[in-house]
Amino acid sequence: MHLAIDCRMYYASGIGTYLKKLVPLIIALRPDIKYSLIGDKKTLSGFLRTDTKNVNVIDCNAPIYSLVEQYELIRKIPPCDLFFSPHYNIPLLYRGKLLITIHDIFHLAKENQSKSLLKTGYARIMLTMALKKSQAVMVDSRFTLAEMYKYKLPYLNKVKVVYLGFGLEDTDYLSPSVLPENGYLLYIGNVKPHKNLHRLVEAYKLLFEEKKIDIPLIIVGEEKKFITGMPELIEEIIDSRWRKWIKFTGWVSDSELVDYYRHAVLMVQPSLYEGFGLPPLEAMACGCPCVVSKAASLPEVCGDAVLYCDPYNVNDIADKISRLLVNEKLRAELIEKGWERVKLFSWEKTAEKVLKIIDEVTNPKR
């Protein structure tokens, strides 16, 4: 069997994490398959063993969501049994067998506050064509499948739910002196409005003013991206006394992230929309209790191992943070439940399910 994989987003967050965790496992589990990895040759060679006989890298840097990728991918995809795309931006003129992953349909969702008719129209056309042309489609959660029905996408009989795994490099990196001695609240996420960072900041300020909290809020993410994405919020923090209490880490490695999870008093994930949501699972695996929004896929992923809040209600976010801060028994219960919950998810399980679907698509009579 010859499998071609679009790896152009290998360097990115989100889909990049999906590729980084999944592709090496697939290659290791099935050495009988010939692999053609399409993407930046230098980047892929840095992340993967590409010197084996069954792995070939095809250099391609066509930007996603562009007209260039539509003709460039057609030229670069070799004759193969299956082309696997980790996103719905497929080459529309490709005539071979297709397997795709759709992580969410946020571009169509009401929670997308920045959507435009142009972006929504593009997303609907590409999603529809990807569903039509693919032999099979994978989604990260039952929530995403339900959203597809809600927004009336076609060909949903092809869709299979394949949960993501999770995993962090378990290496001590930071010395304890780098982290605040008395702990901190932790937020992991990017700048998009649906991540609900502005309500978390308001909840934190409310607790601080009421003297219910005296530890920092640490936001893991690149500060420049936060400035670009939410300038009004950043200005409010920088130009006030909150700069001392609300801190941005910049980009961190997996090993650094492990330390941030382990030393946090709790993690808060107040998102309005998630196709899956990895940070709560990562936090649970590090013994960090979580306050998580009761929205989208998060209850499906987190089960009863977190304390839920209403993400639209600043007072409720603040109340749940305060409750978990002062209730040691509840914290201990959630830590125990978290360790059990994470056993349900692993990248090995994900890779095995993906390979099963690949076999079903390429050998339908088997």
Phi and psi in degrees as a GROMACS rama.xvg file:
@    title "Ramachandran Plot"
@    xaxis  label "Phi"
@    yaxis  label "Psi"
@TYPE xy
-118.906  118.98  HIS-2
-115.129  123.708  LEU-3
-103.176  136.944  ALA-4
-127.833  130.473  ILE-5
-77.6118  107.659  ASP-6
-112.791  23.1142  CYS-7
-63.637  -25.1185  ARG-8
-97.4188  19.6024  MET-9
-59.6518  -31.8325  TYR-10
-83.1149  -12.0732  TYR-11
-87.6746  170.48  ALA-12
-82.257  174.175  SER-13
69.7188  -103.309  GLY-14
-62.9292  -31.7688  ILE-15
-61.2951  -41.9025  GLY-16
-61.196  -43.3775  THR-17
-55.603  -47.5843  TYR-18
-67.9353  -43.4183  LEU-19
-61.1627  -38.1693  LYS-20
-80.958  -37.7139  LYS-21
-84.7128  -46.8672  LEU-22
-60.7389  -48.25  VAL-23
-60.5589  -35.9959  PRO-24
-67.8329  -42.796  LEU-25
-59.7469  -44.8223  ILE-26
-63.0944  -41.2015  ILE-27
-68.9817  -38.7992  ALA-28
-74.1966  -28.724  LEU-29
-129.354  74.6739  ARG-30
-69.3011  -10.3573  PRO-31
-76.0199  -13.441  ASP-32
-89.9381  141.529  ILE-33
-89.9961  130.595  LYS-34
-115.749  133.661  TYR-35
-116.752  114.551  SER-36
-101.362  119.629  LEU-37
-100.704  117.967  ILE-38
168.824  -168.402  GLY-39
-68.1831  118.085  ASP-40
-61.7356  -42.3121  LYS-41
-65.4462  -43.6924  LYS-42
-63.2874  -48.4656  THR-43
-64.8467  -38.0209  LEU-44
-65.9538  -27.7101  SER-45
-75.4423  -26.5429  GLY-46
-97.9997  -27.3523  PHE-47
-126.027  157.67  LEU-48
-80.6073  109.431  ARG-49
-112.899  15.6214  THR-50
-98.7047  6.66415  ASP-51
-86.2561  157.009  THR-52
-64.8275  -27.4772  LYS-53
-94.6663  4.49539  ASN-54
-120.746  123.366  VAL-55
-124.869  134.814  ASN-56
-104.916  127.919  VAL-57
-108.477  114.64  ILE-58
-67.3729  124.311  ASP-59
-155.995  124.768  CYS-60
-122.471  24.1187  ASN-61
-60.4497  126.625  ALA-62
-66.5894  145.201  PRO-63
-70.0474  158.091  ILE-64
58.1794  32.7333  TYR-65
-124.478  160.069  SER-66
-66.2206  -30.8165  LEU-67
-58.8071  -43.4492  VAL-68
-64.7401  -27.0852  GLU-69
-65.2071  -38.9964  GLN-70
-96.3319  -26.9871  TYR-71
-68.4322  -42.9274  GLU-72
-64.1905  -39.5732  LEU-73
-57.1446  -38.4959  ILE-74
-72.088  -33.3842  ARG-75
-91.9204  -26.2113  LYS-76
-67.3621  121.157  ILE-77
-78.7608  165.667  PRO-78
-56.3674  124.671  PRO-79
-153.151  168.032  CYS-80
-79.243  -26.5987  ASP-81
-159.265  137.323  LEU-82
-108.694  123.221  PHE-83
-107.63  119.2  PHE-84
-110.716  129.926  SER-85
-83.4489  8.99642  PRO-86
-150.389  170.693  HIS-87
-88.0099  4.1872  TYR-88
-83.8342  64.4388  ASN-89
-78.0879  158.557  ILE-90
-73.5824  113.858  PRO-91
-64.8541  -25.9591  LEU-92
-92.9718  2.78227  LEU-93
-68.4496  134.379  TYR-94
-107.886  -3.73847  ARG-95
-84.5977  -175.735  GLY-96
-71.9068  140.934  LYS-97
-126.048  138.551  LEU-98
-125.622  129.505  LEU-99
-130.314  158.811  ILE-100
-115.97  129.9  THR-101
-112.742  110.508  ILE-102
-78.6402  -31.7929  HIS-103
-166.871  171.268  ASP-104
-121.586  44.881  ILE-105
-56.8406  -33.3835  PHE-106
-61.666  -21.7097  HIS-107
-97.0332  -14.5434  LEU-108
-76.8957  151.411  ALA-109
-65.4959  -23.928  LYS-110
-71.4913  -13.3579  GLU-111
-78.8963  93.1183  ASN-112
-72.1255  -18.8609  GLN-113
-104.061  12.4112  SER-114
-70.3793  148.859  LYS-115
-122.709  162.324  SER-116
-60.1159  -36.8429  LEU-117
-65.5736  -49.4805  LEU-118
-67.0744  -40.3824  LYS-119
-65.0971  -42.348  THR-120
-63.2442  -43.3167  GLY-121
-61.1497  -46.0478  TYR-122
-61.5003  -44.162  ALA-123
-65.2204  -41.9211  ARG-124
-63.3524  -47.5532  ILE-125
-67.5885  -40.0184  MET-126
-62.6115  -44.1852  LEU-127
-62.735  -46.1983  THR-128
-67.0968  -38.416  MET-129
-63.6412  -43.0741  ALA-130
-65.0342  -39.2099  LEU-131
-67.6693  -45.5553  LYS-132
-81.9997  -19.2836  LYS-133
-81.575  147.41  SER-134
-77.9985  -31.7653  GLN-135
-152.198  152.017  ALA-136
-132.349  133.107  VAL-137
-109.61  140.006  MET-138
-125.851  158.406  VAL-139
-81.9813  -16.3627  ASP-140
-158.114  160.412  SER-141
-65.5449  -29.4893  ARG-142
-58.795  -46.3646  PHE-143
-63.5601  -38.9872  THR-144
-63.0106  -42.315  LEU-145
-62.3585  -37.8346  ALA-146
-63.5652  -36.1641  GLU-147
-63.9267  -40.8645  MET-148
-66.3232  -42.6104  TYR-149
-58.542  -41.6666  LYS-150
-96.9033  16.7336  TYR-151
58.5313  46.2789  LYS-152
-81.6565  149.673  LEU-153
-91.1822  174.434  PRO-154
59.5454  35.7862  TYR-155
-78.574  -5.35805  LEU-156
-67.6276  -14.9989  ASN-157
-86.0315  -8.85448  LYS-158
-87.6095  134.094  VAL-159
-125.907  138.859  LYS-160
-84.8671  122.47  VAL-161
-129.288  104.921  VAL-162
-63.504  148.852  TYR-163
-76.6577  162.5  LEU-164
-96.6667  -166.026  GLY-165
-155.125  161.924  PHE-166
173.524  140.317  GLY-167
-128.409  150.348  LEU-168
-67.3072  114.295  GLU-169
-86.877  75.5476  ASP-170
-133.739  131.19  THR-171
-67.6246  128.883  ASP-172
-125.889  -50.3631  TYR-173
-89.0587  144.829  LEU-174
-77.7934  149.338  SER-175
-55.353  -26.3679  PRO-176
-67.6838  -20.9781  SER-177
-71.91  -27.7948  VAL-178
-97.0859  148.953  LEU-179
-55.3353  133.816  PRO-180
-63.7477  -35.0059  GLU-181
-94.2586  13.6386  ASN-182
85.7285  -175.508  GLY-183
-169.831  162.11  TYR-184
-83.2018  146.697  LEU-185
-124.05  134.993  LEU-186
-125.948  130.329  TYR-187
-116.815  121.22  ILE-188
169.526  -179.513  GLY-189
-110.3  -161.793  ASN-190
-96.2847  -1.09291  VAL-191
-66.8319  140.705  LYS-192
-55.0794  -32.8549  PRO-193
-70.1823  -10.5391  HIS-194
-74.8084  -15.6118  LYS-195
69.5471  28.4659  ASN-196
-61.8476  -35.5918  LEU-197
-63.1238  -37.0956  HIS-198
-72.6433  -33.481  ARG-199
-63.1832  -43.6249  LEU-200
-62.0135  -42.3448  VAL-201
-63.3676  -40.8759  GLU-202
-64.1646  -41.2717  ALA-203
-61.833  -45.6906  TYR-204
-60.9436  -40.2946  LYS-205
-61.1053  -46.319  LEU-206
-63.5498  -39.9445  LEU-207
-65.1892  -44.919  PHE-208
-64.8446  -31.823  GLU-209
-86.0789  4.98958  GLU-210
59.9164  34.7308  LYS-211
-99.6895  -1.46215  LYS-212
-150.168  141.377  ILE-213
-140.574  31.7901  ASP-214
-122.801  155.525  ILE-215
-71.0269  163.03  PRO-216
-105.44  116.656  LEU-217
-103.54  126.751  ILE-218
-109.979  113.5  ILE-219
-87.7852  115.091  VAL-220
166.369  163.506  GLY-221
-74.9459  121.242  GLU-222
-60.7688  -36.5068  GLU-223
-61.055  -38.1372  LYS-224
-69.2268  -33.1661  LYS-225
-67.8569  -39.6574  PHE-226
-63.7572  -40.7994  ILE-227
-66.9252  -40.5123  THR-228
-83.5259  -33.2152  GLY-229
-139.106  67.3059  MET-230
-61.0094  -35.7597  PRO-231
-67.5255  -36.3927  GLU-232
-69.5807  -43.0209  LEU-233
-63.032  -43.9441  ILE-234
-59.4267  -40.7033  GLU-235
-62.8791  -36.9038  GLU-236
-76.5741  -47.6975  ILE-237
-63.0086  -41.6481  ILE-238
-90.9655  34.8626  ASP-239
-156.595  176.961  SER-240
-67.4263  -11.7625  ARG-241
-69.8518  -19.0563  TRP-242
-58.4405  -29.7254  ARG-243
-70.8101  -27.8959  LYS-244
-107.416  -23.3925  TRP-245
-111.254  112.271  ILE-246
-119.682  142.194  LYS-247
-106.223  135.821  PHE-248
-87.1199  -23.126  THR-249
77.4177  -175.239  GLY-250
-65.0491  140.959  TRP-251
-129.695  150.834  VAL-252
-78.4544  169.879  SER-253
-58.9838  -41.6363  ASP-254
-66.801  -37.1445  SER-255
-66.1012  -40.7546  GLU-256
-61.5989  -37.611  LEU-257
-56.078  -44.6562  VAL-258
-65.0498  -39.6007  ASP-259
-62.2879  -41.7663  TYR-260
-63.5787  -46.228  TYR-261
-66.9778  -31.0512  ARG-262
-96.9492  -2.08004  HIS-263
-76.9501  146.185  ALA-264
-70.4104  -41.6639  VAL-265
-163.086  159.987  LEU-266
-109.235  143.673  MET-267
-118.493  126.993  VAL-268
-123.016  90.7836  GLN-269
-95.4704  22.2694  PRO-270
-57.6139  147.359  SER-271
-86.9722  -24.024  LEU-272
-150.986  125.966  TYR-273
-144.053  133.324  GLU-274
-73.8209  -27.188  GLY-275
-147.082  -71.8031  PHE-276
98.1586  89.1068  GLY-277
-80.8966  -35.6463  LEU-278
-52.8612  -41.6974  PRO-279
-61.153  -38.033  PRO-280
-66.2614  -41.8517  LEU-281
-62.0713  -41.2579  GLU-282
-63.2986  -46.5083  ALA-283
-56.5973  -42.9613  MET-284
-65.1347  -22.0412  ALA-285
-98.741  8.5965  CYS-286
74.1722  27.7508  GLY-287
-107.169  117.744  CYS-288
-70.9979  155.53  PRO-289
-130.687  143.511  CYS-290
-104.996  122.665  VAL-291
-131.418  144.787  VAL-292
-70.9248  142.095  SER-293
-86.9547  76.7187  LYS-294
-153.874  152.699  ALA-295
54.0366  -132.688  ALA-296
-85.7627  -6.66074  SER-297
-61.7907  -42.8114  LEU-298
-63.0085  -34.1557  PRO-299
-63.9256  -39.1569  GLU-300
-81.7984  -41.1613  VAL-301
-89.6939  -20.1555  CYS-302
56.8692  -134.803  GLY-303
-100.37  21.1206  ASP-304
-96.614  9.30226  ALA-305
-137.292  168.585  VAL-306
-101.232  123.779  LEU-307
-91.7113  147.783  TYR-308
-129.949  161.935  CYS-309
-83.3959  111.941  ASP-310
-69.2307  -14.8095  PRO-311
-90.7967  -5.87844  TYR-312
-116.549  104.868  ASN-313
-58.4043  -40.5956  VAL-314
-63.3073  -38.1267  ASN-315
-71.3102  -38.4973  ASP-316
-59.3043  -46.3164  ILE-317
-63.2722  -42.4689  ALA-318
-62.0665  -42.8439  ASP-319
-70.7725  -36.3902  LYS-320
-62.1298  -47.108  ILE-321
-61.8475  -43.0666  SER-322
-60.3747  -43.5277  ARG-323
-73.6705  -29.2221  LEU-324
-64.7475  -39.0831  LEU-325
-96.4775  -14.7824  VAL-326
-100.911  92.3234  ASN-327
-63.5177  -36.9047  GLU-328
-64.0351  -44.0399  LYS-329
-64.0526  -41.0905  LEU-330
-59.0902  -45.1632  ARG-331
-64.6128  -39.5744  ALA-332
-62.8189  -43.6097  GLU-333
-69.0271  -35.0807  LEU-334
-62.4761  -44.8494  ILE-335
-62.7606  -46.5437  GLU-336
-64.3704  -35.3635  LYS-337
-63.1199  -42.8039  GLY-338
-62.2531  -34.7746  TRP-339
-73.5341  -38.0612  GLU-340
-64.1676  -41.2258  ARG-341
-66.9065  -17.7962  VAL-342
-65.9648  -17.4707  LYS-343
-78.2205  -14.4214  LEU-344
-126.047  132.459  PHE-345
-157.537  151.597  SER-346
-68.2677  -26.3896  TRP-347
-63.2956  -44.231  GLU-348
-62.7918  -41.6375  LYS-349
-61.0965  -47.4649  THR-350
-60.9112  -41.4905  ALA-351
-63.1277  -40.3742  GLU-352
-69.1452  -38.9934  LYS-353
-63.1418  -43.6044  VAL-354
-64.5098  -36.4689  LEU-355
-61.8941  -42.5388  LYS-356
-66.7523  -39.7419  ILE-357
-58.6158  -44.1592  ILE-358
-63.5163  -41.1717  ASP-359
-63.5371  -38.175  GLU-360
-73.1639  -40.9076  VAL-361
-85.5138  -20.809  THR-362
-131.285  70.694  ASN-363
-61.1781  -23.2096  PRO-364
-88.8892  -7.39285  LYS-365
